[in-house]
């Protein structure tokens, strides 16, 4: 019996519905039609807070010889638990003035410190296996004139020590004569074709991994 793989699509944007969501839905629909189990996570629907007002509880084992719980009560552990069940993860993320959105930065800051592991070294091994290595690609909405190249460097920094850097699709609204603010890039046939190429790249990675 064939194993059905789950692909999680994570949308990171300050607005509920725009280019990131539309592009991700397009990709997930295509993957669903190919027989994949799909999961859509829109950060807009969750409460994600940055590290703040703590006593390094995530490092308590190293500092004080005991485990302590992160004092921040939000949806980061819940989302991470959902992603642990995925075989592959792809992100759709906008460029904000040459930087990743604050929402993504807060997530990235917190997700490596999910409580429940006995020490940071072991926790990072699990984090790399259960999260980082599952991230196969990023769909980035942004223009080079607005610093998208700088944002990409920031986005991919977590992966420089891994054997493979995720696939990246940069969609520039200026390339298609549109404004990214309207959230209608998916209406362009050229955008959909670029997304098809991105999906095929993800499929090749899964095939290489024997999944």
C-alpha positions as CSV (number, residue, x, y, z in Angstrom):
1,X,0.0,0.0,0.0
2,X,1.4,3.4,-1.0
3,X,2.3,5.8,1.8
4,X,0.4,9.1,1.6
5,X,2.8,12.0,2.3
6,X,1.6,15.1,4.1
7,X,2.8,18.5,2.8
8,X,2.2,21.5,5.1
9,X,1.9,24.9,3.6
10,X,2.6,27.8,6.0
11,X,1.5,31.3,5.1
12,X,3.3,34.2,6.8
13,X,1.6,37.5,6.3
14,X,0.1,40.3,8.3
15,X,-3.1,40.2,6.3
16,X,-5.5,37.3,6.2
17,X,-5.7,36.9,2.5
18,X,-3.3,38.1,-0.2
19,X,-0.6,36.9,-2.6
20,X,1.0,34.5,-0.1
21,X,-2.3,32.7,0.7
22,X,-3.4,32.6,-2.9
23,X,-0.1,31.2,-4.1
24,X,0.0,28.7,-1.3
25,X,-3.5,27.5,-2.0
26,X,-2.6,27.0,-5.6
27,X,0.4,24.9,-4.7
28,X,-1.5,22.8,-2.2
29,X,-4.4,22.2,-4.5
30,X,-2.0,20.9,-7.2
31,X,-0.3,18.6,-4.6
32,X,-3.7,17.4,-3.4
33,X,-4.6,16.5,-7.0
34,X,-1.4,14.4,-7.1
35,X,-2.5,12.4,-4.1
36,X,-0.7,14.2,-1.3
37,X,-2.3,14.9,2.0
38,X,-2.2,18.7,2.6
39,X,-2.3,21.0,5.5
40,X,-2.6,24.8,5.4
41,X,-1.5,26.9,8.3
42,X,-2.1,30.6,8.1
43,X,-0.2,32.5,10.7
44,X,-2.9,35.1,10.6
45,X,-5.2,32.7,12.5
46,X,-2.8,32.1,15.4
47,X,-1.2,34.1,18.2
48,X,2.6,34.1,17.8
49,X,4.7,36.1,20.2
50,X,8.4,36.9,20.3
51,X,10.8,36.0,23.2
52,X,10.2,38.5,25.9
53,X,10.1,38.9,29.7
54,X,11.7,35.5,30.5
55,X,14.6,34.1,32.5
56,X,15.9,31.8,29.7
57,X,13.6,29.0,30.7
58,X,14.5,27.3,27.5
59,X,18.1,27.0,28.7
60,X,17.2,26.3,32.3
61,X,18.8,22.8,32.2
62,X,22.1,24.3,31.3
63,X,21.9,27.2,33.7
64,X,20.1,25.8,36.7
65,X,20.2,22.1,36.2
66,X,16.4,21.6,35.7
67,X,13.8,21.9,33.1
68,X,11.5,24.9,33.2
69,X,8.5,25.9,31.1
70,X,8.5,28.9,28.7
71,X,6.4,31.6,30.3
72,X,4.9,32.7,27.0
73,X,1.5,31.3,26.4
74,X,0.7,31.4,22.7
75,X,0.2,29.0,19.7
76,X,3.8,28.3,18.8
77,X,3.9,24.9,20.5
78,X,0.6,24.0,18.9
79,X,1.7,24.9,15.4
80,X,5.0,23.1,15.9
81,X,3.1,20.0,16.9
82,X,1.1,20.2,13.7
83,X,4.3,20.5,11.6
84,X,5.9,17.5,13.3
85,X,3.3,15.3,11.5
86,X,4.3,16.7,8.1
87,X,6.7,15.1,5.7
88,X,7.5,18.3,3.9
89,X,7.0,22.0,4.7
90,X,6.8,25.0,2.3
91,X,6.4,28.6,3.3
92,X,4.8,31.6,1.5
93,X,6.3,34.8,3.0
94,X,6.3,38.5,2.0
95,X,9.3,40.8,1.9
96,X,9.0,43.7,4.3
97,X,11.5,46.4,3.4
98,X,14.4,44.0,3.0
99,X,13.6,41.9,6.0
100,X,11.4,38.9,6.9
101,X,8.1,40.0,8.6
102,X,8.2,40.4,12.3
103,X,5.7,37.6,12.5
104,X,8.1,35.2,10.9
105,X,11.0,36.5,13.1
106,X,9.0,35.9,16.2
107,X,8.2,32.3,15.0
108,X,11.8,31.6,14.1
109,X,13.0,32.9,17.4
110,X,10.7,30.8,19.4
111,X,10.3,27.5,17.5
112,X,13.9,26.3,18.1
113,X,13.2,26.5,21.9
114,X,10.1,24.4,22.2
115,X,10.1,23.0,25.7
116,X,10.2,19.3,26.6
117,X,13.8,18.3,25.8
118,X,16.4,17.6,28.5
119,X,19.1,19.8,27.0
120,X,19.6,22.2,24.2
121,X,22.0,19.9,22.2
122,X,19.4,17.1,22.1
123,X,16.6,19.6,21.5
124,X,18.4,21.1,18.5
125,X,19.0,17.6,17.0
126,X,15.3,16.9,17.2
127,X,14.5,20.4,15.9
128,X,16.8,19.9,12.9
129,X,15.3,16.5,12.1
130,X,11.6,17.3,12.8
131,X,11.5,20.8,11.4
132,X,14.5,22.4,9.5
133,X,15.1,19.4,7.2
134,X,11.5,19.2,6.3
135,X,11.4,22.8,4.9
136,X,11.8,22.2,1.2
137,X,10.9,25.6,-0.2
138,X,9.9,29.2,0.2
139,X,7.6,31.3,-2.0
140,X,8.7,34.9,-1.5
141,X,6.6,37.8,-2.6
142,X,8.8,40.9,-3.0
143,X,10.7,43.1,-5.3
144,X,14.5,43.4,-5.6
145,X,14.1,47.2,-5.6
146,X,12.5,46.8,-2.1
147,X,15.3,44.7,-0.7
148,X,14.1,41.2,-1.4
149,X,17.7,40.0,-2.0
150,X,18.6,41.1,1.6
151,X,15.5,39.4,2.9
152,X,16.4,36.2,1.2
153,X,19.8,36.1,2.9
154,X,18.1,36.7,6.3
155,X,15.5,34.0,5.5
156,X,18.0,31.3,4.5
157,X,20.5,31.9,7.3
158,X,19.1,29.0,9.4
159,X,20.0,26.5,6.6
160,X,23.6,27.4,5.8
161,X,24.9,24.5,7.9
162,X,22.5,21.9,6.4
163,X,23.3,19.7,3.4
164,X,20.7,21.5,1.3
165,X,19.2,25.0,1.2
166,X,15.5,25.1,0.4
167,X,14.2,25.9,-3.0
168,X,13.2,29.6,-3.3
169,X,10.7,31.2,-5.7
170,X,10.8,34.9,-5.8
171,X,7.7,36.5,-7.3
172,X,8.2,40.2,-8.1
173,X,5.0,42.1,-8.7
174,X,6.9,44.6,-10.9
175,X,7.9,41.7,-13.2
176,X,4.2,41.2,-14.0
177,X,3.2,44.9,-14.1
178,X,1.1,44.6,-11.0
179,X,1.1,46.0,-7.4
180,X,1.7,43.4,-4.7
181,X,-0.7,45.4,-2.5
182,X,-3.8,44.1,-4.4
183,X,-3.0,40.5,-3.7
184,X,-3.9,39.4,-7.2
185,X,-0.7,38.0,-8.6
186,X,-2.2,34.5,-8.9
187,X,-4.4,35.8,-11.8
188,X,-1.3,36.0,-14.0
189,X,-0.7,32.9,-16.0
190,X,3.0,33.5,-15.8
191,X,2.8,33.4,-12.0
192,X,0.9,30.1,-12.1
193,X,3.6,28.6,-14.4
194,X,6.3,29.7,-12.1
195,X,4.5,28.0,-9.2
196,X,4.2,24.9,-11.3
197,X,8.0,24.8,-11.7
198,X,8.4,25.4,-7.9
199,X,6.0,22.4,-7.2
200,X,8.0,20.2,-9.6
201,X,11.2,21.2,-7.7
202,X,9.6,20.1,-4.4
203,X,8.6,16.8,-6.0
204,X,12.1,16.2,-7.2
205,X,13.5,16.7,-3.7
206,X,10.9,14.3,-2.2
207,X,11.9,11.7,-4.9
208,X,15.6,12.1,-4.1
209,X,14.8,11.5,-0.5
210,X,12.9,8.4,-1.4
211,X,9.6,9.7,-0.1
